[in-house]
Amino acid sequence: MDHVPFMRENGIAAFAEADRSTGVIRVEKIGSLEYWSLFQELVLYSDADRLYESTGDEFPFRIWGQGEIGCLVSRITEDLAAALFFNSALSGKAQIDWIEELDKKVRALYEGAD
């Protein structure tokens, strides 16, 4: 699946898709982040299972952050998770609202894609 139009529209610098059934993490990068250490920790130095499970057990998505670098990890299906990396100057309620909307948008990408 080509995520580039979605990424451009939503200010996403890197998109990682973790498929636990195959053990593959597919990455698309179109932008730049001030720091890549969060991306390295969650994607490069990880595996599909760990990235998927990084959301925890209680929620369908989790927000990670490092300074103004953010990452939304969304569980899409029982085997698939998407991690979106972005620069954000938002904070507090504005950031939470934006991330919740972003989670809905990324889930919509996969609706009917079976």
Residue, then its C-alpha position, 0 to 999 in steps of 0.5 A: m500500500d502506498h502511504v505517501p499521499f496520506m503522509r503528505e496530507n497529515g505531516i507524517a515523516a515516516f510510516a512503519e507497518a508491522d505485520r506480526s504474521t510475516g514478521v516484516i516491518r515495512v517503512e516509508k520515509i518522505g520527511s525529516l525528523e530532528y531526532w531519529s532515536l525514537f524511530q530507531e528504538l521502535v522500528l530499527y532496533s525492534d521487530a514486528d512483534r515488539l512494535y505491535e505490542s508497544t501499544g500495551d494491552e489496554f488501548p488500541f493505540r499509544i503515543w510516544g514522544q521525544g521533544e517535538i518528535g511524536c509517534l503514534v502506534s495504532r493496532i489495526t488488526e490482530d496482526l498489523a500495527a502502524a507507526l507514524f512519526f511526525n514533528s509536532a509543536l502541539s502540546g496538551k489537549a491540542q496534541i491529544d485531539w490531533i493524535e486521536e483524529l490521526d488514529k481514526k485516519v490511519r485506521a480508515l486507510y485499512e478499512g475494506a483493504d482485506 
